[in-house]
């Protein structure tokens, strides 16, 4: 890289639009959407789509709700021509959808383009020619007058051929290609010359498309360019002002949004931003940005994963896992503090509440995504994420101190493997750590006794417990079966066991319901949790006590082994 890039690269000159209005504009309705996946997106593929993939993409665009779809460049190749014919001949175009095709400003290409559309009910025919200085001087070798003459001549040809086919409802579109690098007075001159030929009316408008063919400036400057054109174009009330951003600077979405705020009516782009170089405007991104602001975009992304699969199949290109709204990881929090905030906010939220959620600008369920991926656990994760996954996937509502204890267990597993743990993996660790498949249900008998000297009703309990493969007969008394069991167990094993805290809840419902008990215990000098699950709440509690005792013994053995 150059130490002085200014010796090679020139900063883009600001427009100097002092009374610009777009910074205070608020988007309250969607633009007119036009998908160019089948043309601009297709030409950018390593292997362009065949007709079956084109048909699959077209149907997906229709299902999403696009009413204007650029389906190809029919003069560019036979497959492009054949696809347009197939859509028309097989009557695959819904009555409320208008197809669009593109052509360069060359007579034989224009005639071939109109020929491909014979029999179409409606069509947008899109004419373009380059207008930027570098194209005029270096590529085309034409003066400004020559560029205007080229545009006017071919706009006139459009009008003549369309008049020969009145059975089709024609809409004309014109793009001064590389508008983003064209002097504004000249861009206006060319566009005004074209609309002078076409003579659009407020009832029958033409489309003027302003492409950011290559991003040269920051989005605010591009917005100034659009607002300048919006103010100065002749016949503005008869024009649909369309914007076609690219993403060379990585700011295509911002440029598109600001351009609509600056007076644009319509956006052209592709699903997930496919296109030449760094891509076209991502229409999904803009549409869902509107959705998160309470504006219905008029496009349906309620099964966004299926849309992604279709796009990946048709384009044979992957969508990045962190792509906005659709990427595999975009609703995922690995950070412990993020996970804890999300868990607390979900717990506090009511279904009818306005969506205000830490780290989640949109409800994944609105796009057909589950909450499973909201929190994922790796070595950076904390107790909140672990607890959230166990609760959302398995219905286990861990008390806070148990969350802290178990997160350390998971952290040790993560440190050893260095890999992400799924909800299923975490559940497996939980089941093993607390012996939920290991501790058998104790057989017990409870008998109510009279009150003791303090006036507390006493309970005696007799139980048979299997502890580390050995059967123990336990008998104890207390103010309930749990206290009686703890008293008898401590006597039988010769260890001090006390219950410090107790939580329980049901998992599942109906005949399959289970009770789960979380008991915080003091076993000797250790404080730790035991967990038990059973159809009977008393059995679940007794199993939790045995679980805690076994964990205390395992911990003591590990300490002894490390000394």
N, C-alpha and C positions, 0 to 999 in steps of 0.2 A: 504494500500500500504506500501511496505517496505521502511524504511528510507535509506537503502543501497541496491538498486536493484541489484547491481553488485554481491551481495552474492548469488543471485539466477539466474540471467540472464547474459549470456556471450555475449559480443560485437562480431559482425560478423567480421572475419578477412579479411582485404582488400587483393586484389589480387596482388597489387604491380606491375601493368602493366605500367611501366614507359614511354613507347613509344606509349601509346594508341593513336589512331587516331580518335575515334568517336567524341570527343568534337568539332572538326572542321568540321564534316560532315554536309551536308545540304540535307534534304529530297526533292528530285526533282521528284520522281515518287512514286506511291503507292506500297505497298507490295502485294504479293499474299494474298487474303483474304480467310479465312476459318471460316465459322460460326459453332459453336458447341452448338447452342441454343437447338437443338433437342436431344443432348446427355448430355454434361456436364451441360448445363443450366437446362435441364429437370430433371436430377437426383437430383438437388438442390431444387426442388419445394416441398412444403408441400403436394400437391396432383399432382403427375406427370400427364402429358397430356394424354388424351385418343386419339384414332386415329383421330377423327374429328378435334381436336385442333392441333394435329401434322400436319395434312394435311394443315390446315390454316396457320400454321407457315411456313411450307415448301414452300407454294406458295408465301407467303410474302417475304421470303428470295430470291426466284427465281426472283420475280418482282424487288427487290432492285438491283439485279445484281450479287449475289454471284455465283461463278462458282464451288466452292468446299464447300460442306455442309456435316458435320458429322451428319448422320441421326439417329444414335442409337448405342446401345450395344446389338446386337441381341442375344447373348448367355445369357444375364442377365435375361430375362423374355419373356413370350410368346407374350405380346403386342409389345415389342421391335422387336422381330422376325417378327411378323405379319405385322408390319408397313413397314419394309424393303421389305417384299414380295409384299405388296400392291403397293408400288412405282414401283417395277419392273414389276409385273404381269399386272397392269393397265396402264403401259407405261406413267407414270406421270413425268418421269425424262427428261427434255429437252436435246437435243443432245449436247449442249455445257456446261452441268452441270455434274460434277462428284460427286457421293455420297461417303461418307467416313463412315467406321464403326470401332469400337474399340473392342479390345479383350485383356484380360490378357494373360500372357505367360503360358498358361496351355493347354495341347493337346486337351482335349475334348471341351473346349471353342473355341479354334481355329477352330476345324473341324465344329462345329455348326455355327460359324461365316461365314466361306466360303460357307457352305450349304445355308445360308440365301441369298447369293448373286448370286445364280445360275441364269443364263440368263441375268445378268447385262452387258451392253456394256462396261462400265468402272467402276472401283472402286478403292478407296484407302483403304487399310486394315492396320489398325493402331495397332501395337503391343507395349505393355509396360510392364516393370517390375521395381520394386523399386531398387534404387541404393545407397541411402543415408546411412551413417553409422548407424543411429538409426533404419532404416528399416532392414539393413543387420543383425545387432546384436540382436535387441530386437524382431522384428516382424517375420523375416524369418529364423533367426538362420543360416545364410549362410556366408561363407567367401567371399572375393573378387573373388577368383577362382570359387566359387559356383555360384555367381551372373553372372559371364561371361559365365559359362557353361549353365546356365538357358536361357540366352539371345540367345546364339548361337544355342542351341538345337531347340528352338522355331522359330528362324529365318530360320533355315534349313527346318522345317516343313512348314512354309509359302511358301518357294520356291518349295517344292515338291507338295503341294496341288495346287498351282497356275498353275504349269506345266500340271496338269491333266485337266485343264479347259482353254485351249488356246483361247476359243471363247470370253473371257473377257480380256480387256486390264487392267492389274493389275499395281498398284503403291503401293509399300510398304512404310510404315512409322514406325519409331521406336522412342519411348520416354524413356529415362532414367528417370523414375519418381522420383520426388524430386531432379531434377538436381540442383535446387537452394540451396540444402543442401548437395550436393555431392562434394567430392574432385575432382578438375579439372583433374588431371592425371588419376584418375580412371574412370571418366566420358568419357574421350577420349578413354581409353582402351576398355570399353564396346562398345561404338559406333563403333570404328574401327573393333572390332570383328564381329559385326553385318553386317557392310558393306562389310567385307571380304567374308561373306557368300553370300550376295545378289549380289555382283559384279555389282553395277550400272555403267552406262556410262553417258557421257555428253548428249547423245541423249535420254537416258532412265534413268532419275535420280530417286533416292529414296528420301524420306523426312526424315530428322532427326529433331525431335522436342525437343526443350529444354524448359521444363516447369518450371516456377517459381511456383511449386505446392503450396508452402507456401512462402510468401515474408519474407525473413530473413534479407535483407540488404537494404540500400538505392539504388535508381535506378542506380547511377553511378557505384557502385560495381557490380551490375548485368550486366551492359553494359560491364564492364571489363571481366566478366566471358564469355559473348557471344563472345567478340572479341578474347579472348584467344582460344576458341574452333574454331572460324572461321579461325584462323591462323594455328592451329595445327592438325585439323582433317585430316586423310588420305582420299584420293579420294574426296577432297572438290569440285572439278569441276563437280562431278557427284552427288552432294547433293543439295537439296533445304533445306536451313537451316531455320527451322520454330521456332517460339517463342510462348509460351503459358503462358502469365502472369496471376497471380491472384492478389488480391487487399488487402491482409491482412494488409498492412501498409498504405493503401489509396493512393498508388503511382503506381498502375497498368498501368495507361496511360503513365506516364513518363517512366516507365520501358520498356513498349512496344516500344515507340518512340526511346528511346536511344538504345535499342537492335537492331532495324533496322539500325540505324546509325552505330552500331558496327559490321555490317556484316550480320544481319538476312535478309532473303528473304521473309518471310511469317509470317502472324500473325493469331493465332487462338483466338477466343473470342466470345462474345455474344452481341446481341443488348441491349444497355443500361446497360451492365455489369452484367446481371443476372449470378448466379453461386454459388458454395459452399461458405459458410461463408460470407465474404464481397464481393464475386463475382469474376467473370472472367474479363478479359480486356474488356472494352467497345469499341467495334469496331466503333460505331457511333461517339464516341468522337474522336477517332484517325482519322477517315475518314474526319470529318468536320474540325478538326485542319489542316489537309493537304489542304482542300478546301480554308480555310482562308489565306493560304500562296500561293495561286494561283496554286495549284496542283489539277488536276482532280482526285478524288479518285477512279473513275470507279464504284462507287455505287450511287444509286439514292435515295436521301432523300428529294425530292422536295415536298412530302406530308408527312412531319414528324409526324404530328398529327395523321394521319390515321395509320401510322406504330406503333405509341405508343398505339393506341387503340387495334390493333391486338395483340401486345405483352402483354398488360395488360389482354386481354381476354384469351390468350393462357396460360400465366403464372399464372393468377389469383393473380397477385401482382401489386401494384400501382407503377408508376414511380414518383419519388419525384418531387415536383413542382419547385425545384431549380436544377434539374439534367441538366448538360450541354447540350445546344442546343435544348432540347425537353421539359424541364419542363415548367409548366404553367407560371411561373413568371420570366423566365430567360431573357426575353427581356423587362422587366418591370422596370421602375424607379419610385420610390416614392419620392426620395429626390428632393427638389425644385431646388437646384443648378444643379443637373444632368438633370432634365427636361428642364431647361432653356437652357443648353448647347446643348441638343439633338434638341430642337426646332430650335435654331439658325442654327445648322449645317444642318438640313433638308432644311431649307429655302435657305441656300447658295448653296446647292448641285445641280449639273446638272446630268441628267440621265446617261451620258457617263463618269462621273468622276470615278476615282478609289475610292473604298470604304474607306473613312477615317471619322469615325463617333465616337464622344465621347460615351463611355460606351457600344457600340454595335460592337463587333468584327466581326459580320456577318450580312448581310442584312436579316431580318426575312422573307422577301418575297421570297428569294431563297429557303426557306424550306416550302413554302406554308403558312406561318404565315402572318397575317395582321399586320398593324401598330397600330391597336386598343389597343393592350396590351403593346405597348412600354412604354406608360406613364399611370400610375394609380394614383389616388389621394386619399391620406389619410391625417392624421393630420400633417404629416411631409412635405407635398407637398407645392409647391410654384406656383407663377403666371405662370411660363413658362409651367408647366405641364397642368394646367387648360386651358390655352390659346391653347395649342397644341391639346388637346382633342376636344375643341369646333371647332377649325379650321378643323382638320382632319375628324371629324365625322359629323359636321353640317355646315361647310363652313363659320364659323363666324370668321372674322379676327379682333380681338379686338386690338385697339390702345394700346400702352404700358401703358399709365396712367390708362386706363380702366382696363387693366390686373391687375394692382396694386390694384385698388379699388375693383374689383370683387373678387380677391383672398382673401381679408379680409372677404367678405361675405361668401365665401365657407369655410374659416377657422373657422368662427363662427359655421357654420352648423356641420363641422367635430368635433369641440370641444364639441359640444352638444351631438353628437351621438357616437363619438369615432370609427366610422366605415369607411371603404373604400367607396368612391363614384365612381360609374361608369360614363362613358361619358353621358349616358342618365340621370342619377341623376343630374349631373352638368348642363346639358342643362335645366332641369326642374327648378333648382334653378335660373338660368339666366332668364328664361322666367318669373318667378314669381317676381323676384327682380326688373326687368325693365318694368314690366306690359305689356309685348308684347301681351298677350291675353286679356288684360284689357282695354287698351286705344283704343277707337274707332277712325276710320278715320274722321278727321274734314271735314265738307263740307266748301269749301272755293271758293272765287272768287277773281281773281287777275286782276288788271288793271294797265297798264303802264301809268305813268304821264310824264310830261316834266322834264327837268333838274332843280335841285335846284340851289341856289346861288353859290355853289361850283362846279357846272358843273356835278354833279352826277345824273344819271337818276334815278328817284324815282318810287317806286311801291306802290300802295295802295292795301290792302288786307282786305276782309271781310270774316269772318269764323264763323261757329257755332261749338262750342266745348262742349262736355259733360265732366264735371270735378266733380268727386266725386258725381255722380248722378244728378248733376244740369247742365242745358243747359245754356251756356254763348254765347252771341253775341259779337264778337270781331271785332274791326276795327282799323287798324294801317297803318302806312306808313314807308317806309325805302328804302334802296338801293337794295332790293330784297325781295322775299316773306318771307324768314326766318326772316330778320330784322323787316319787317312789322308785322309779327305775334308776335314776341317777344315784340315789342313796344305796340301792342294792348292788348296782354295778361297781361303784367305788369300793364297797366291801369285798366283792368277789374278786376284783383284780388287784386290790391293794394300792389303788392310786386315787388321788384326790380329783374328783370331777365335779364341776359346778356349771350351771346354766347361767349365762350372763344376759342373753337376749334371745328373743324368739320371734320368728316371722313365718307365716304360712299363707299359701293361696292355692287356688285350684288351677289345674292345667287341663284344658279341654273341657268338654261338657257332655251331659247325658251319661250313657252307660260306660263311655270310655274315659270319663273324668278321673283325674288323679289328684291327690293332695300332695303338695311339696312343702317340706318344712326346712327352714334354715335356722340352725341353733348356733349361737356364739357360745363357746365353752371355754372354761379354764380347766385345763388338764395338767396337773402338776404345776410347772412354772410357765407353761405355754398357753397363750390365748389364740384360739383358732375356730374356724367354723366346721360344722358337720352338716351334711345335707342328706335328706331322705325323701323318697317318693313312694307312695303306696295309695291304694284305693281308700284306705282307712287313715284318717288324720292321726290317730294315736300311733298306729304302726309306723307312719311316715316320721313322726317325731322320735320314736325309739330308734329307728334306723339312722336318723340324723345324729343321735348321740353316739351310736356305735361307729358311724362314719368319722366323727371328730376324734374319738379315741384311737382308731386305727391310724388316722393321719398324724396324731401326736406321736404314736409309736414309730411310724416311718421316719418322722422328722428326727426323733431321738437317735434312731439307728444311723441316719445320714450324718448327724453331728459326730457320733462316736467314730464312724468310719473315717471322718476327715481329720480326727485328732492324731 
